[in-house]
């Protein structure tokens, strides 16, 4: 048992709260098809987000300007699947809106400029 002032993390292992605890045991969000490059942006102010769980409030704070799902995941230091579930909750509650990535061109091949931008973004992480 930990003492009150003892931190809830282990330097080697990281946070002791498991991802399934953050999502309340959910492993997927079937309501929204969020891709790693889906852009999300807050439509409600940060002040209204104070009533949310800490992770949800942090997402609303970060998304005052548009971010991709991958960027939110990286900044929160949470697995992508967990981040998608939390973002889905916020979309359902009206805190965020999202824009799906554009579909490939009619030729069926992906846009090279888009792929290069994604690659550059991943390299920056």
N, CA, C and O atoms as CSV, one atom per row, in Angstrom:
chain,resi,resn,atom,element,x,y,z
A,1,UNK,N,N,0.838,-1.178,0.000
A,1,UNK,CA,C,0.000,0.000,0.000
A,1,UNK,C,C,0.882,1.241,0.000
A,1,UNK,O,O,1.900,1.285,0.691
A,2,UNK,N,N,0.498,2.233,-0.762
A,2,UNK,CA,C,1.300,3.444,-0.851
A,2,UNK,C,C,0.863,4.447,0.203
A,2,UNK,O,O,-0.299,4.482,0.607
A,3,UNK,N,N,1.802,5.250,0.636
A,3,UNK,CA,C,1.479,6.326,1.561
A,3,UNK,C,C,0.929,7.497,0.777
A,3,UNK,O,O,1.122,7.579,-0.436
A,4,UNK,N,N,0.256,8.391,1.444
A,4,UNK,CA,C,-0.384,9.518,0.758
A,4,UNK,C,C,0.580,10.333,-0.094
A,4,UNK,O,O,0.224,10.742,-1.199
A,5,UNK,N,N,1.743,10.568,0.374
A,5,UNK,CA,C,2.673,11.428,-0.357
A,5,UNK,C,C,3.540,10.651,-1.350
A,5,UNK,O,O,4.350,11.245,-2.062
A,6,UNK,N,N,3.381,9.375,-1.399
A,6,UNK,CA,C,4.152,8.556,-2.325
A,6,UNK,C,C,3.555,8.664,-3.727
A,6,UNK,O,O,2.340,8.540,-3.874
A,7,UNK,N,N,4.369,8.893,-4.761
A,7,UNK,CA,C,3.826,9.076,-6.111
A,7,UNK,C,C,3.196,7.784,-6.655
A,7,UNK,O,O,3.563,6.673,-6.272
A,8,UNK,N,N,2.231,7.982,-7.563
A,8,UNK,CA,C,1.532,6.859,-8.175
A,8,UNK,C,C,2.183,6.438,-9.486
A,8,UNK,O,O,1.495,6.085,-10.445
A,9,UNK,N,N,3.483,6.476,-9.521
A,9,UNK,CA,C,4.176,6.006,-10.709
A,9,UNK,C,C,5.520,5.423,-10.299
A,9,UNK,O,O,6.057,5.705,-9.227
A,10,UNK,N,N,6.025,4.618,-11.181
A,10,UNK,CA,C,7.313,3.985,-10.982
A,10,UNK,C,C,8.200,4.508,-12.109
A,10,UNK,O,O,7.805,4.472,-13.274
A,11,UNK,N,N,9.376,4.986,-11.777
A,11,UNK,CA,C,10.262,5.576,-12.787
A,11,UNK,C,C,10.510,4.618,-13.949
A,11,UNK,O,O,10.556,5.052,-15.100
A,12,UNK,N,N,10.669,3.344,-13.675
A,12,UNK,CA,C,10.971,2.383,-14.734
A,12,UNK,C,C,9.714,1.951,-15.489
A,12,UNK,O,O,9.747,1.774,-16.706
A,13,UNK,N,N,8.607,1.781,-14.764
A,13,UNK,CA,C,7.401,1.227,-15.376
A,13,UNK,C,C,6.450,2.290,-15.909
A,13,UNK,O,O,5.630,1.994,-16.778
A,14,UNK,N,N,6.539,3.516,-15.414
A,14,UNK,CA,C,5.616,4.556,-15.835
A,14,UNK,C,C,4.408,4.611,-14.922
A,14,UNK,O,O,4.465,4.134,-13.788
A,15,UNK,N,N,3.311,5.187,-15.403
A,15,UNK,CA,C,2.122,5.331,-14.562
A,15,UNK,C,C,1.577,3.978,-14.133
A,15,UNK,O,O,1.625,3.007,-14.888
A,16,UNK,N,N,1.058,3.925,-12.912
A,16,UNK,CA,C,0.483,2.680,-12.414
A,16,UNK,C,C,-0.957,2.496,-12.843
A,16,UNK,O,O,-1.487,1.390,-12.740
A,17,UNK,N,N,-1.608,3.546,-13.321
A,17,UNK,CA,C,-2.975,3.425,-13.793
A,17,UNK,C,C,-2.937,2.842,-15.198
A,17,UNK,O,O,-2.357,3.436,-16.107
A,18,UNK,N,N,-3.538,1.711,-15.369
A,18,UNK,CA,C,-3.523,1.018,-16.650
A,18,UNK,C,C,-4.453,1.696,-17.657
A,18,UNK,O,O,-5.437,2.322,-17.263
A,19,UNK,N,N,-4.153,1.580,-18.939
A,19,UNK,CA,C,-4.999,2.213,-19.955
A,19,UNK,C,C,-6.468,1.800,-19.870
A,19,UNK,O,O,-7.347,2.623,-20.122
A,20,UNK,N,N,-6.751,0.551,-19.523
A,20,UNK,CA,C,-8.157,0.146,-19.455
A,20,UNK,C,C,-8.886,0.834,-18.314
A,20,UNK,O,O,-10.114,0.919,-18.337
A,21,UNK,N,N,-8.171,1.322,-17.328
A,21,UNK,CA,C,-8.804,2.072,-16.251
A,21,UNK,C,C,-9.213,3.458,-16.755
A,21,UNK,O,O,-10.259,3.978,-16.364
A,22,UNK,N,N,-8.404,4.046,-17.607
A,22,UNK,CA,C,-8.708,5.364,-18.159
A,22,UNK,C,C,-9.948,5.291,-19.047
A,22,UNK,O,O,-10.752,6.223,-19.069
A,23,UNK,N,N,-10.106,4.189,-19.777
A,23,UNK,CA,C,-11.239,4.042,-20.697
A,23,UNK,C,C,-12.405,3.284,-20.071
A,23,UNK,O,O,-13.388,2.983,-20.748
A,24,UNK,N,N,-12.299,2.977,-18.790
A,24,UNK,CA,C,-13.339,2.220,-18.073
A,24,UNK,C,C,-13.581,0.847,-18.717
A,24,UNK,O,O,-14.716,0.378,-18.807
A,25,UNK,N,N,-12.507,0.227,-19.152
A,25,UNK,CA,C,-12.581,-1.131,-19.682
A,25,UNK,C,C,-12.929,-1.233,-21.150
A,25,UNK,O,O,-12.942,-2.336,-21.696
A,26,UNK,N,N,-13.211,-0.126,-21.805
A,26,UNK,CA,C,-13.567,-0.188,-23.230
A,26,UNK,C,C,-12.312,-0.370,-24.068
A,26,UNK,O,O,-11.252,0.172,-23.756
A,27,UNK,N,N,-12.453,-1.138,-25.129
A,27,UNK,CA,C,-11.302,-1.392,-25.995
A,27,UNK,C,C,-11.470,-0.819,-27.391
A,27,UNK,O,O,-10.527,-0.829,-28.182
A,28,UNK,N,N,-12.660,-0.318,-27.704
A,28,UNK,CA,C,-12.862,0.310,-29.008
A,28,UNK,C,C,-14.039,1.273,-28.925
A,28,UNK,O,O,-14.864,1.200,-28.015
A,29,UNK,N,N,-14.093,2.173,-29.895
A,29,UNK,CA,C,-15.191,3.121,-30.013
A,29,UNK,C,C,-15.762,2.974,-31.408
A,29,UNK,O,O,-15.230,3.541,-32.363
A,30,UNK,N,N,-16.831,2.225,-31.532
A,30,UNK,CA,C,-17.398,1.912,-32.837
A,30,UNK,C,C,-18.197,3.073,-33.436
A,30,UNK,O,O,-18.577,3.019,-34.606
A,31,UNK,N,N,-18.454,4.113,-32.653
A,31,UNK,CA,C,-19.294,5.212,-33.137
A,31,UNK,C,C,-18.575,6.098,-34.149
A,31,UNK,O,O,-19.212,6.674,-35.030
A,32,UNK,N,N,-17.263,6.209,-34.030
A,32,UNK,CA,C,-16.506,7.093,-34.920
A,32,UNK,C,C,-15.329,6.327,-35.502
A,32,UNK,O,O,-14.629,5.594,-34.803
A,33,UNK,N,N,-15.133,6.516,-36.787
A,33,UNK,CA,C,-14.001,5.885,-37.449
A,33,UNK,C,C,-12.857,6.888,-37.486
A,33,UNK,O,O,-12.677,7.610,-38.467
A,34,UNK,N,N,-12.082,6.924,-36.393
A,34,UNK,CA,C,-10.996,7.891,-36.284
A,34,UNK,C,C,-9.703,7.268,-36.783
A,34,UNK,O,O,-9.307,6.190,-36.340
A,35,UNK,N,N,-9.061,7.947,-37.696
A,35,UNK,CA,C,-7.769,7.531,-38.235
A,35,UNK,C,C,-6.687,8.301,-37.488
A,35,UNK,O,O,-6.986,9.273,-36.794
A,36,UNK,N,N,-5.446,7.882,-37.621
A,36,UNK,CA,C,-4.378,8.589,-36.903
A,36,UNK,C,C,-4.173,10.005,-37.432
A,36,UNK,O,O,-3.626,10.851,-36.725
A,37,UNK,N,N,-4.602,10.277,-38.660
A,37,UNK,CA,C,-4.449,11.620,-39.203
A,37,UNK,C,C,-5.759,12.407,-39.185
A,37,UNK,O,O,-5.832,13.500,-39.747
A,38,UNK,N,N,-6.786,11.863,-38.546
A,38,UNK,CA,C,-8.028,12.600,-38.375
A,38,UNK,C,C,-7.752,13.823,-37.511
A,38,UNK,O,O,-7.112,13.719,-36.465
A,39,UNK,N,N,-8.233,14.977,-37.949
A,39,UNK,CA,C,-8.033,16.213,-37.198
A,39,UNK,C,C,-9.189,16.432,-36.240
A,39,UNK,O,O,-10.350,16.244,-36.602
A,40,UNK,N,N,-8.866,16.833,-35.012
A,40,UNK,CA,C,-9.884,17.141,-34.009
A,40,UNK,C,C,-9.635,18.545,-33.477
A,40,UNK,O,O,-8.492,18.980,-33.340
A,41,UNK,N,N,-10.728,19.247,-33.179
A,41,UNK,CA,C,-10.626,20.602,-32.645
A,41,UNK,C,C,-11.762,20.804,-31.638
A,41,UNK,O,O,-12.872,20.303,-31.823
A,42,UNK,N,N,-11.464,21.542,-30.579
A,42,UNK,CA,C,-12.441,21.811,-29.528
A,42,UNK,C,C,-13.452,22.845,-30.004
A,42,UNK,O,O,-13.094,23.813,-30.675
A,43,UNK,N,N,-14.710,22.634,-29.654
A,43,UNK,CA,C,-15.758,23.607,-29.962
A,43,UNK,C,C,-16.318,24.221,-28.678
A,43,UNK,O,O,-17.123,25.150,-28.730
A,44,UNK,N,N,-15.895,23.707,-27.547
A,44,UNK,CA,C,-16.273,24.286,-26.256
A,44,UNK,C,C,-15.010,24.799,-25.589
A,44,UNK,O,O,-13.914,24.304,-25.853
A,45,UNK,N,N,-15.163,25.773,-24.741
A,45,UNK,CA,C,-14.002,26.383,-24.100
A,45,UNK,C,C,-13.386,25.464,-23.046
A,45,UNK,O,O,-14.023,24.534,-22.553
A,46,UNK,N,N,-12.144,25.752,-22.724
A,46,UNK,CA,C,-11.421,24.989,-21.712
A,46,UNK,C,C,-12.108,25.064,-20.354
A,46,UNK,O,O,-12.084,24.097,-19.593
A,47,UNK,N,N,-12.718,26.200,-20.045
A,47,UNK,CA,C,-13.322,26.379,-18.727
A,47,UNK,C,C,-14.457,25.393,-18.484
A,47,UNK,O,O,-14.665,24.971,-17.346
A,48,UNK,N,N,-15.184,25.021,-19.510
A,48,UNK,CA,C,-16.269,24.043,-19.346
A,48,UNK,C,C,-15.732,22.624,-19.197
A,48,UNK,O,O,-16.432,21.734,-18.714
A,49,UNK,N,N,-14.493,22.420,-19.612
A,49,UNK,CA,C,-13.899,21.088,-19.553
A,49,UNK,C,C,-13.402,20.730,-18.157
A,49,UNK,O,O,-13.023,19.583,-17.918
A,50,UNK,N,N,-13.395,21.675,-17.242
A,50,UNK,CA,C,-12.906,21.402,-15.889
A,50,UNK,C,C,-13.722,20.342,-15.177
A,50,UNK,O,O,-13.230,19.721,-14.234
A,51,UNK,N,N,-14.946,20.122,-15.599
A,51,UNK,CA,C,-15.813,19.139,-14.966
A,51,UNK,C,C,-15.543,17.718,-15.467
A,51,UNK,O,O,-16.097,16.752,-14.943
A,52,UNK,N,N,-14.700,17.604,-16.473
A,52,UNK,CA,C,-14.398,16.309,-17.081
A,52,UNK,C,C,-13.296,15.591,-16.320
A,52,UNK,O,O,-12.653,16.159,-15.437
A,53,UNK,N,N,-13.092,14.320,-16.684
A,53,UNK,CA,C,-11.957,13.563,-16.170
A,53,UNK,C,C,-10.676,14.264,-16.620
A,53,UNK,O,O,-10.686,14.957,-17.637
A,54,UNK,N,N,-9.579,14.099,-15.888
A,54,UNK,CA,C,-8.347,14.824,-16.229
A,54,UNK,C,C,-7.869,14.615,-17.662
A,54,UNK,O,O,-7.454,15.571,-18.317
A,55,UNK,N,N,-7.921,13.386,-18.158
A,55,UNK,CA,C,-7.452,13.116,-19.523
A,55,UNK,C,C,-8.346,13.803,-20.549
A,55,UNK,O,O,-7.856,14.363,-21.530
A,56,UNK,N,N,-9.656,13.762,-20.324
A,56,UNK,CA,C,-10.584,14.428,-21.233
A,56,UNK,C,C,-10.349,15.934,-21.228
A,56,UNK,O,O,-10.314,16.559,-22.288
A,57,UNK,N,N,-10.191,16.512,-20.059
A,57,UNK,CA,C,-9.965,17.956,-19.951
A,57,UNK,C,C,-8.666,18.366,-20.650
A,57,UNK,O,O,-8.605,19.415,-21.293
A,58,UNK,N,N,-7.645,17.545,-20.522
A,58,UNK,CA,C,-6.368,17.844,-21.165
A,58,UNK,C,C,-6.506,17.817,-22.690
A,58,UNK,O,O,-5.911,18.644,-23.379
A,59,UNK,N,N,-7.280,16.880,-23.213
A,59,UNK,CA,C,-7.500,16.807,-24.662
A,59,UNK,C,C,-8.209,18.068,-25.141
A,59,UNK,O,O,-7.822,18.647,-26.156
A,60,UNK,N,N,-9.243,18.500,-24.422
A,60,UNK,CA,C,-9.962,19.720,-24.812
A,60,UNK,C,C,-9.013,20.912,-24.772
A,60,UNK,O,O,-9.049,21.759,-25.665
A,61,UNK,N,N,-8.171,20.988,-23.756
A,61,UNK,CA,C,-7.217,22.090,-23.645
A,61,UNK,C,C,-6.253,22.091,-24.831
A,61,UNK,O,O,-5.990,23.139,-25.421
A,62,UNK,N,N,-5.727,20.916,-25.176
A,62,UNK,CA,C,-4.763,20.820,-26.270
A,62,UNK,C,C,-5.399,21.114,-27.625
A,62,UNK,O,O,-4.740,21.648,-28.517
A,63,UNK,N,N,-6.661,20.773,-27.783
A,63,UNK,CA,C,-7.310,20.866,-29.088
A,63,UNK,C,C,-7.985,22.214,-29.329
A,63,UNK,O,O,-8.909,22.299,-30.139
A,64,UNK,N,N,-7.547,23.259,-28.650
A,64,UNK,CA,C,-8.065,24.594,-28.956
A,64,UNK,C,C,-7.671,24.979,-30.381
A,64,UNK,O,O,-8.348,25.782,-31.021
A,65,UNK,N,N,-6.585,24.408,-30.868
A,65,UNK,CA,C,-6.257,24.472,-32.291
A,65,UNK,C,C,-6.210,23.023,-32.781
A,65,UNK,O,O,-5.926,22.109,-32.006
A,66,UNK,N,N,-6.483,22.826,-34.041
A,66,UNK,CA,C,-6.618,21.481,-34.597
A,66,UNK,C,C,-5.355,20.645,-34.423
A,66,UNK,O,O,-4.242,21.110,-34.669
A,67,UNK,N,N,-5.556,19.401,-33.992
A,67,UNK,CA,C,-4.470,18.426,-33.869
A,67,UNK,C,C,-4.941,17.104,-34.455
A,67,UNK,O,O,-6.138,16.816,-34.476
A,68,UNK,N,N,-4.002,16.309,-34.927
A,68,UNK,CA,C,-4.353,14.966,-35.380
A,68,UNK,C,C,-4.473,14.051,-34.175
A,68,UNK,O,O,-3.954,14.358,-33.102
A,69,UNK,N,N,-5.149,12.940,-34.348
A,69,UNK,CA,C,-5.295,11.949,-33.282
A,69,UNK,C,C,-3.915,11.470,-32.834
A,69,UNK,O,O,-3.684,11.279,-31.640
A,70,UNK,N,N,-3.007,11.276,-33.774
A,70,UNK,CA,C,-1.653,10.825,-33.436
A,70,UNK,C,C,-0.925,11.846,-32.569
A,70,UNK,O,O,-0.219,11.471,-31.633
A,71,UNK,N,N,-1.089,13.138,-32.872
A,71,UNK,CA,C,-0.445,14.181,-32.076
A,71,UNK,C,C,-0.989,14.209,-30.653
A,71,UNK,O,O,-0.227,14.355,-29.698
A,72,UNK,N,N,-2.294,14.072,-30.510
A,72,UNK,CA,C,-2.909,14.051,-29.181
A,72,UNK,C,C,-2.374,12.865,-28.387
A,72,UNK,O,O,-2.028,13.002,-27.213
A,73,UNK,N,N,-2.306,11.711,-29.025
A,73,UNK,CA,C,-1.800,10.504,-28.373
A,73,UNK,C,C,-0.364,10.694,-27.901
A,73,UNK,O,O,-0.019,10.332,-26.776
A,74,UNK,N,N,0.464,11.260,-28.760
A,74,UNK,CA,C,1.872,11.465,-28.411
A,74,UNK,C,C,2.022,12.457,-27.263
A,74,UNK,O,O,2.832,12.241,-26.362
A,75,UNK,N,N,1.262,13.523,-27.287
A,75,UNK,CA,C,1.373,14.540,-26.237
A,75,UNK,C,C,0.841,14.050,-24.895
A,75,UNK,O,O,1.322,14.476,-23.845
A,76,UNK,N,N,-0.155,13.153,-24.920
A,76,UNK,CA,C,-0.706,12.601,-23.684
A,76,UNK,C,C,0.114,11.426,-23.151
A,76,UNK,O,O,-0.048,11.017,-22.001
A,77,UNK,N,N,0.988,10.892,-23.988
A,77,UNK,CA,C,1.768,9.698,-23.646
A,77,UNK,C,C,0.837,8.524,-23.335
A,77,UNK,O,O,1.049,7.773,-22.382
A,78,UNK,N,N,-0.200,8.390,-24.167
A,78,UNK,CA,C,-1.156,7.289,-24.040
A,78,UNK,C,C,-1.175,6.500,-25.342
A,78,UNK,O,O,-0.899,7.052,-26.407
A,79,UNK,N,N,-1.499,5.210,-25.264
A,79,UNK,CA,C,-1.613,4.417,-26.496
A,79,UNK,C,C,-2.672,5.007,-27.425
A,79,UNK,O,O,-3.643,5.613,-26.972
A,80,UNK,N,N,-2.474,4.823,-28.709
A,80,UNK,CA,C,-3.374,5.363,-29.716
A,80,UNK,C,C,-4.810,4.897,-29.511
A,80,UNK,O,O,-5.746,5.687,-29.637
A,81,UNK,N,N,-4.985,3.634,-29.199
A,81,UNK,CA,C,-6.319,3.077,-29.014
A,81,UNK,C,C,-7.042,3.765,-27.848
A,81,UNK,O,O,-8.241,4.028,-27.940
A,82,UNK,N,N,-6.340,4.053,-26.774
A,82,UNK,CA,C,-6.926,4.738,-25.627
A,82,UNK,C,C,-7.308,6.161,-26.019
A,82,UNK,O,O,-8.389,6.636,-25.669
A,83,UNK,N,N,-6.433,6.832,-26.734
A,83,UNK,CA,C,-6.691,8.197,-27.166
A,83,UNK,C,C,-7.914,8.267,-28.067
A,83,UNK,O,O,-8.722,9.187,-27.943
A,84,UNK,N,N,-8.059,7.308,-28.971
A,84,UNK,CA,C,-9.225,7.286,-29.858
A,84,UNK,C,C,-10.518,7.161,-29.058
A,84,UNK,O,O,-11.513,7.805,-29.391
A,85,UNK,N,N,-10.515,6.352,-28.023
A,85,UNK,CA,C,-11.711,6.175,-27.191
A,85,UNK,C,C,-12.040,7.475,-26.459
A,85,UNK,O,O,-13.200,7.884,-26.415
A,86,UNK,N,N,-11.033,8.121,-25.889
A,86,UNK,CA,C,-11.257,9.370,-25.168
A,86,UNK,C,C,-11.746,10.478,-26.110
A,86,UNK,O,O,-12.644,11.243,-25.760
A,87,UNK,N,N,-11.157,10.558,-27.294
A,87,UNK,CA,C,-11.600,11.550,-28.279
A,87,UNK,C,C,-13.034,11.252,-28.708
A,87,UNK,O,O,-13.836,12.173,-28.859
A,88,UNK,N,N,-13.361,9.990,-28.903
A,88,UNK,CA,C,-14.729,9.607,-29.250
A,88,UNK,C,C,-15.727,10.047,-28.189
A,88,UNK,O,O,-16.820,10.509,-28.518
A,89,UNK,N,N,-15.359,9.907,-26.918
A,89,UNK,CA,C,-16.222,10.374,-25.826
A,89,UNK,C,C,-16.480,11.868,-25.948
A,89,UNK,O,O,-17.612,12.328,-25.802
A,90,UNK,N,N,-15.420,12.617,-26.216
A,90,UNK,CA,C,-15.543,14.072,-26.299
A,90,UNK,C,C,-16.339,14.515,-27.525
A,90,UNK,O,O,-17.037,15.528,-27.478
A,91,UNK,N,N,-16.239,13.770,-28.608
A,91,UNK,CA,C,-17.051,14.065,-29.794
A,91,UNK,C,C,-18.518,13.833,-29.468
A,91,UNK,O,O,-19.373,14.651,-29.806
A,92,UNK,N,N,-18.804,12.729,-28.818
A,92,UNK,CA,C,-20.190,12.408,-28.456
A,92,UNK,C,C,-20.789,13.432,-27.498
A,92,UNK,O,O,-21.983,13.725,-27.565
A,93,UNK,N,N,-19.965,13.975,-26.610
A,93,UNK,CA,C,-20.441,14.950,-25.629
A,93,UNK,C,C,-20.442,16.382,-26.164
A,93,UNK,O,O,-20.833,17.306,-25.450
A,94,UNK,N,N,-20.008,16.574,-27.412
A,94,UNK,CA,C,-20.051,17.881,-28.036
A,94,UNK,C,C,-18.885,18.795,-27.701
A,94,UNK,O,O,-18.966,20.001,-27.934
A,95,UNK,N,N,-17.811,18.253,-27.164
A,95,UNK,CA,C,-16.632,19.066,-26.859
A,95,UNK,C,C,-15.701,19.200,-28.050
A,95,UNK,O,O,-15.007,20.208,-28.183
A,96,UNK,N,N,-15.676,18.191,-28.921
A,96,UNK,CA,C,-14.788,18.191,-30.082
A,96,UNK,C,C,-15.578,17.930,-31.349
A,96,UNK,O,O,-16.640,17.308,-31.324
A,97,UNK,N,N,-15.045,18.414,-32.451
A,97,UNK,CA,C,-15.520,18.001,-33.765
A,97,UNK,C,C,-14.313,17.430,-34.497
A,97,UNK,O,O,-13.170,17.705,-34.132
A,98,UNK,N,N,-14.570,16.641,-35.522
A,98,UNK,CA,C,-13.459,16.021,-36.238
A,98,UNK,C,C,-13.687,16.088,-37.731
A,98,UNK,O,O,-14.807,16.232,-38.221
A,99,UNK,N,N,-12.579,15.978,-38.426
A,99,UNK,CA,C,-12.610,15.919,-39.876
A,99,UNK,C,C,-11.784,14.731,-40.308
A,99,UNK,O,O,-10.593,14.636,-40.011
A,100,UNK,N,N,-12.437,13.824,-41.014
A,100,UNK,CA,C,-11.745,12.630,-41.487
A,100,UNK,C,C,-10.724,12.993,-42.546
A,100,UNK,O,O,-10.866,14.005,-43.232
A,101,UNK,N,N,-9.693,12.170,-42.681
A,101,UNK,CA,C,-8.690,12.441,-43.711
A,101,UNK,C,C,-9.313,12.337,-45.099
A,101,UNK,O,O,-10.276,11.596,-45.296
A,102,UNK,N,N,-8.768,13.074,-46.053
A,102,UNK,CA,C,-9.311,13.005,-47.411
A,102,UNK,C,C,-9.109,11.614,-48.010
A,102,UNK,O,O,-8.134,10.920,-47.720
A,103,UNK,N,N,-10.053,11.242,-48.842
A,103,UNK,CA,C,-9.930,9.943,-49.503
A,103,UNK,C,C,-8.911,10.053,-50.629
A,103,UNK,O,O,-8.657,11.148,-51.131
A,104,UNK,N,N,-8.324,8.922,-51.032
A,104,UNK,CA,C,-7.344,8.956,-52.131
A,104,UNK,C,C,-7.976,9.511,-53.401
A,104,UNK,O,O,-9.194,9.459,-53.578
A,105,UNK,N,N,-7.145,10.036,-54.270
A,105,UNK,CA,C,-7.642,10.614,-55.524
A,105,UNK,C,C,-8.311,9.534,-56.376
A,105,UNK,O,O,-8.239,8.346,-56.063
A,106,UNK,N,N,-8.941,9.956,-57.422
A,106,UNK,CA,C,-9.673,9.026,-58.293
A,106,UNK,C,C,-8.774,7.969,-58.918
A,106,UNK,O,O,-9.248,6.896,-59.290
A,107,UNK,N,N,-7.502,8.255,-59.034
A,107,UNK,CA,C,-6.596,7.286,-59.628
A,107,UNK,C,C,-6.326,6.128,-58.672
A,107,UNK,O,O,-5.778,5.099,-59.067
A,108,UNK,N,N,-6.716,6.307,-57.410
A,108,UNK,CA,C,-6.510,5.236,-56.443
A,108,UNK,C,C,-5.184,5.323,-55.722
A,108,UNK,O,O,-4.973,4.610,-54.741
A,109,UNK,N,N,-4.287,6.174,-56.178
A,109,UNK,CA,C,-3.007,6.303,-55.496
A,109,UNK,C,C,-3.080,7.461,-54.499
A,109,UNK,O,O,-3.727,8.473,-54.768
A,110,UNK,N,N,-2.427,7.314,-53.363
A,110,UNK,CA,C,-2.471,8.374,-52.361
A,110,UNK,C,C,-1.694,9.609,-52.803
A,110,UNK,O,O,-0.803,9.531,-53.649
A,111,UNK,N,N,-2.046,10.740,-52.221
A,111,UNK,CA,C,-1.384,12.004,-52.517
A,111,UNK,C,C,0.021,11.981,-51.924
A,111,UNK,O,O,0.179,11.811,-50.715
A,112,UNK,N,N,1.029,12.150,-52.754
A,112,UNK,CA,C,2.429,12.100,-52.327
A,112,UNK,C,C,2.738,13.214,-51.328
A,112,UNK,O,O,3.474,12.992,-50.367
A,113,UNK,N,N,2.185,14.408,-51.543
A,113,UNK,CA,C,2.426,15.523,-50.620
A,113,UNK,C,C,1.881,15.208,-49.231
A,113,UNK,O,O,2.513,15.525,-48.223
A,114,UNK,N,N,0.720,14.590,-49.182
A,114,UNK,CA,C,0.130,14.218,-47.896
A,114,UNK,C,C,0.984,13.167,-47.193
A,114,UNK,O,O,1.238,13.269,-45.993
A,115,UNK,N,N,1.425,12.163,-47.938
A,115,UNK,CA,C,2.270,11.123,-47.353
A,115,UNK,C,C,3.583,11.699,-46.835
A,115,UNK,O,O,4.068,11.289,-45.780
A,116,UNK,N,N,4.160,12.646,-47.571
A,116,UNK,CA,C,5.406,13.280,-47.128
A,116,UNK,C,C,5.176,14.089,-45.863
A,116,UNK,O,O,6.024,14.090,-44.971
A,117,UNK,N,N,4.028,14.788,-45.766
A,117,UNK,CA,C,3.718,15.572,-44.568
A,117,UNK,C,C,3.536,14.664,-43.355
A,117,UNK,O,O,3.983,15.004,-42.260
A,118,UNK,N,N,2.891,13.521,-43.534
A,118,UNK,CA,C,2.714,12.569,-42.444
A,118,UNK,C,C,4.063,12.022,-42.011
A,118,UNK,O,O,4.343,11.937,-40.816
A,119,UNK,N,N,4.895,11.653,-42.963
A,119,UNK,CA,C,6.230,11.135,-42.650
A,119,UNK,C,C,7.049,12.173,-41.890
A,119,UNK,O,O,7.717,11.838,-40.912
A,120,UNK,N,N,7.004,13.421,-42.327
A,120,UNK,CA,C,7.738,14.479,-41.628
A,120,UNK,C,C,7.217,14.657,-40.206
A,120,UNK,O,O,7.999,14.864,-39.278
A,121,UNK,N,N,5.896,14.577,-40.032
A,121,UNK,CA,C,5.307,14.697,-38.704
A,121,UNK,C,C,5.730,13.554,-37.784
A,121,UNK,O,O,6.009,13.780,-36.607
A,122,UNK,N,N,5.779,12.340,-38.306
A,122,UNK,CA,C,6.199,11.180,-37.525
A,122,UNK,C,C,7.669,11.309,-37.129
A,122,UNK,O,O,8.052,10.952,-36.015
A,123,UNK,N,N,8.465,11.805,-38.021
A,123,UNK,CA,C,9.883,11.980,-37.712
A,123,UNK,C,C,10.091,13.010,-36.591
A,123,UNK,O,O,11.028,12.888,-35.801
A,124,UNK,N,N,9.233,14.002,-36.527
A,124,UNK,CA,C,9.338,15.029,-35.483
A,124,UNK,C,C,8.982,14.471,-34.101
A,124,UNK,O,O,9.435,14.991,-33.081
A,125,UNK,N,N,8.173,13.415,-34.075
A,125,UNK,CA,C,7.785,12.816,-32.787
A,125,UNK,C,C,8.995,12.148,-32.192
A,125,UNK,O,O,8.912,11.575,-31.106
